[in-house]
Amino acid sequence: MSVQAPEIRQHENAPPRATRDPFIRRFLRTIDASFVLTFLFSLITWLVLSGKFDRFHLTLGVVSCLIVAYTGGHLLLPPGRNIHLPGVWLRFLAYLPWLLWQVFLANLHVMYLVFHPRMKELIDPRIIRFKSRLKKDMSLMIFANSITLTPGTITLYVSIWGDYTVHLIDEQSGRGLPGAMEARVGRIFGE
C-alpha cells in the first residue's frame, strides 16, 4: 500500500503568493496603460527605424523598449489620465495633415527668402515672446514642437505657465503665432 502526499491547494479567495524579489514587485506594479502603450509605441518605432528582424536585434529592441517604458512611461502618458486617450490620438492624427501643410507653406516662404536677390534685406531675425492659453503639459510641448517643426521658427523657451520665446527668421514667419496652431493643439486636448 502506497501513501500519497496530500495535495496542497491554495484557497480560491486567497491572494496569489507575493514574490520575494522587490525589483519584480516594483516592476509588476508599474505595468499599467502608460507602460504598455509606451512599450508598444517604442517597439513599433524601433522596428520601423532599425529594419532588422533577426533574433539579436529583436531581443535588443524588446529589452530597450522595456527599459524605456519602465523608466519613462509615466512621462509620455501619465497614469490615471488615459481615459480619453483614443480620442486624443484621433484628434492628434487629424492635426498632423494640417501641420504638414503649414510646414510645406513655411518651406516655400523660406525658399523664397533664400533665393530672392535681396535676401540680406528680407531676412530680419527677431525674437518674440507671447503667453499661450494652453495649460496642459502635453499641449504646451506639442505646440512648442509644432512651432519648431515649421521652418523659419524655433521655440527657444517654454514655461509651464505658457510663456513662449520664439526665434523668427523674419516678421512674416511669426504673424500667425499663437493663432490657429495654438487653437488646433488646444482642441486635441480639449482646452
Buried (B, 14 or more C-beta within 10 A) or exposed (E): EEEEEEEEEEEEEEEEEEEEEEEEEEBEEBEBBBBEBBBEBBBEEBBEEEEEEEEEBBEBBBEEBBEBBBEBBBEBBEEEEBEEEEEBEEBBEEBEEEBEEBBEEBEEBBEEBEEEEEEEEBBEEEEBEBEBEBEBEBBBBBBBBBBBBBBBBBBBEBEEEBEBBBBBBBEBBBEBBBEEBBEBBBEBBEB
